[in-house]
Amino acid sequence: MTDRQSPSADRVVRILTLLTDHPGERLTLTQIAERLEMSKPTCLGVLASLSSAGLLTRDDAKTYGPGPALLRMGTAAESSVAPLDLIRPHLEALHREAGSCMLVANIDAHVVVLDRRGVLATGDTRDFVGERFPAAAPLGLVNNLWNPDADLHAWLARTPLVPLAGSPDRVFALAADARQRGYVVECEAGPDDIGHAVIAQLVSSHLPQAVLRKLFRHLPPLTFTEYELPGEEVPNAVVRHMTAPIFDRHGRQPYVFTVVVDGTPDPGSRRRIADTLVATATAATQALGGVNPWTA
């Protein structure tokens, strides 16, 4: 296959790759030719053709950048490629390196388990794939932490499944920390707290809605204290889950990877899981052509 490649087509690909890999930077003919080690006459011919087709734009300063035709191509590619086909190999890699894990999406105000590897809850043999949970507090927090604050406000404005205690300050503090380090840690809820995992188990039990509403009304107010903030780490705490976001090309988080820890890892193991999780979520983001707006 390599022997049959077209040199002229290769020049087109190299120029488009250079300019789309640096979308905020416009380059002159000289700069493009030098970076690609291409002659200026040859480079100029390719640039002229691409500009004529709308794949590139050329401004009055004689600099070049991505053109509107690329946007149409990107939209067409996004609609024709199944994102899960691009993400699943990374889910497999995460399972090999970190253990049981799942891929969860935000779909139509619901949290949906799209895929999983391993056992998601100790002693629970249910598949969970396809389970849908209402994205109402406390469910759906990790599916919004890396979206804009407006999304968090909208999520908090929905009628919660259980009473919430205190102000939303903790939620936004969790978001700020998660955006900085790239993941969030959920520990076992305290003896006087009800964590989101218990709520999720109740919802997925398929009890009648009237029964669930009555149960939820009698639960203690939820505080989100099972999610760690810096300085709150408890030695030998039981870590339930660690979650990191996957971003699309618009910088939003349609998916998350969650590793099921369900134990008390030592600091070294915990760091290794976190690093593996973030690296794998970053690789999945790149596979989707996505961008992390908090590190861009």
N, C-alpha and C positions, 0 to 999 in steps of 0.2 A: 504494500500500500504506500509506503514512503517513497518508493521509486517513481510512482505515478502521480505524485503531487505536482501541481502547477505553480511555477515560480511567480507568475503574475497574481494568481489567487492568494498565494502566501503573502505577498506584499499588502494586499487589501486587508487580510486578516491581521497582520502585524500592526498596521496603522490604526484600524478600528480598535484593536485590543489596547494599544497605547493610550488612545484618547478616551476610551470608556473606563479604563482602570483609574483615570485621574479626571473625573467629571468636572471638578471645580477649577481645573487648570486648562487654559487655552494656550496652544503652542503655534509658533510660526513654522513656515516651511523649513527654514534652516534648523530649528530645534528638532523637528520631527526627523529630518534626514540624518542629523548627527546621532540622535538616540538610537535610530534603527540601522545606522551604518548603511544608508541607502544614498544613491546619487540624487542630487537635487532635481535634475530634469525628470528622472523616473518617478520620484516622489511627487513632484508637481502634477504629473499626469494622473496618478492615482487619486490625489486630493481633488483634482478638478472633476473627475468622474463621480467620486463619492459625494461631493458638494452638489453636483447637478442632480443627483438622485435623492437629495435630501437626507442622506445618511450622515453628512457633516454640514456644519455651517462655517462660513468665512465672513468675518466682520471687517469693518473699515480699517482696523489696525492690522489686517492681513494675518489674523490668527485663526486657528481652526479649533472646533469643538464638536461634540456629538450633535446630530441633527434630529429633527422630529420623526423622520422615518424609523429611526432606531427605537423610539418609544412605541410605535405601532408593532414593530417586530417583537419587542419585549412583552407587550401585552398578549400578542398571539402565542408566544412561547409559553407564557405563564398559564394560559388557559388550556393549552394542549398537553402539557407535561403534568402528570399526577404528582403532586408534592410528596405524597407518602412514599412513592417509589424512590424518591431522592433521599428521604429521611430514614427509611427502614434500615439501610446498611449501617447507619450510625447508631441506631438503636441496638442492633446486633453487637456492634463494637462496644457500646456502653455496657451491655450485659456481660460480655466476656471480661471486661476490665473491672467492673464495679459491682456486678451482681444483679439481683432482680430490679427491674426498672419498667417504666411505662411512658408512653407518649400520650399527652393529653392536649385537647384543643378547646378553644373558645368558639362555640358555634351557636348563633341565634340565642344569645343570653343563657346558654347552657354550657356546662363543663362536660366534655365527652372524652371517655377513654378510647382512643383510637387503636392502640396496640400495646402489647406488654410482652415482657420476657421474664420468666421466673414466677415465683409466688409473690403476690402483692400484699398479703396479710397472713401472719402466722396462724396456722390452723384453718385457714379459709381457702378452699380449693376452687372457689368460683373463678370463672374466666375473667370477668369484669370488662372485657372488650365490648364496646358498644353501650356500656352504662352511661346514662345521661343524668346529670345533676343540675338543678337550677343554680345559676350563677348569682346566688344571693347569699349575703354574709351568714355564716362564715365561709361558705363554699365559693371558690373562684378567686380568692385573694391572690394566689401565686400566678393566676392567669391574667392578672392585671397590674402586678407590681412594676413591670417594665414598660407599660403603656403610659401615655401622657397622664398628668394628674387629673385632667378632666374625666378620664375613664374611671379613675379611682373614685372620684366624687360621684359619678353616675352609679357605680357599683354600690357605694355606701348608701345612696339615696333609695335603692330598691328596698322593699320590705324585707327585713332579715328573717331567716328561718327561726332564729332564737333571739331573745333580747340581747342587746349589746350594752356593755358597760363603758362609761367614760367617753372621752372625746375621740375624734378620728386621728388625733395626733400620732398615736402609736402606728397606725397603718401607714401614714406618710413617712414616719421615721424608718419603718421597715422597708418602704420603697426606696428611700434615699440610700440606705445601706446596701440593699440588694443591687441597685444600679451601679454602685461603686465596686463591689467585689464580684458581681456576676452570678451570685446564687443566694439561696435562702435556706436556712436550716429549721426544720420543725422537730421539736422534741416532744416527749410524752407530756401530756397536760398534767398539771398538778392535781393533788387529791381533791381540791375544791373547785377545779375548773373542768369545763367540758371543751375538749378540743374539736377541731373540724373533722378529724378522722371518725369520731363517734357519730357526728351528724351524718357524715357520708355513709357510714354503715347502716344507720337507720333509714336513710332515704333509699338506699339500694336494697333494703330488705323487702321492699314492695308491700309494706303495710298499707292499709287504706289511708287516704289523705286525711280523713277526719281523725283517725287515730294518731297519725304523725303530728298534726296540728296541736292536738291535746297534749301529747308528750312534750313537744317543743315549748309549749307555754309554761310548763312546770320545770324546765331546766334552768339552772342558774345563769345569770348574764355572762356573756362571753367577752373575754378581754384580749384575745390574740397573744397571750403571754407564752403560748407554746412555741411561737416563732422567736428565735434569738435576735437580740440586738447586741452590738459590741459592749463588752463589760458585763454582760448577763450570763456568760457561759458558766454552766454548773459542772464541776468535776464529776465524772462518771454518770452524767445525764444520759438517759435513754434517747437516742436519736431515732426518730421515726422515718423521716424523709429529708432528702436534699434535692432542691429543684433549681433548674437553670432555664433561661428562655431561649427560644429559637425565633429569629426575626425574619420578616419578609423584606422585599425590596423597598417597601414604604417605611421601614423602620418600626413596624408594629410587631407584637408577639402573638402570632396565631397559635403557636404551640409551645409546650414546655416538655422537657425531659425531667422525670422524677426518679431518683434512685431510692429504693426501699432499703433502708439501713436496719432499722428495727433491732438496735442493740447499743452497746456502749463501746464504740471504737476508741482506741487510744489516739492521742493527738496526731501521731504520724499517719495512721490509717485514715483518720478523718480528713487530713490534709490531702492525702492521695486521692480519696474519693472525690473531694471537691475539685481538685485540679483536673481529674479525668472527666468529671461531669461538665465543667466549663469548657474544656477543650473539645469535647464531643459535641456539645451544643453549638459551639462556634463553628465547627466543621459542618454541621447540618445547616446552619445559617448560610454559610458560604455556598453549600450545594444548592440552596434555593435562590442564590443571587441576592441574599438579604444583607442588611446593614444594621449594626447595633448603634442606635442613635446616641447612646450614653458613652460610647468610646470613639465615635467617629470624629 
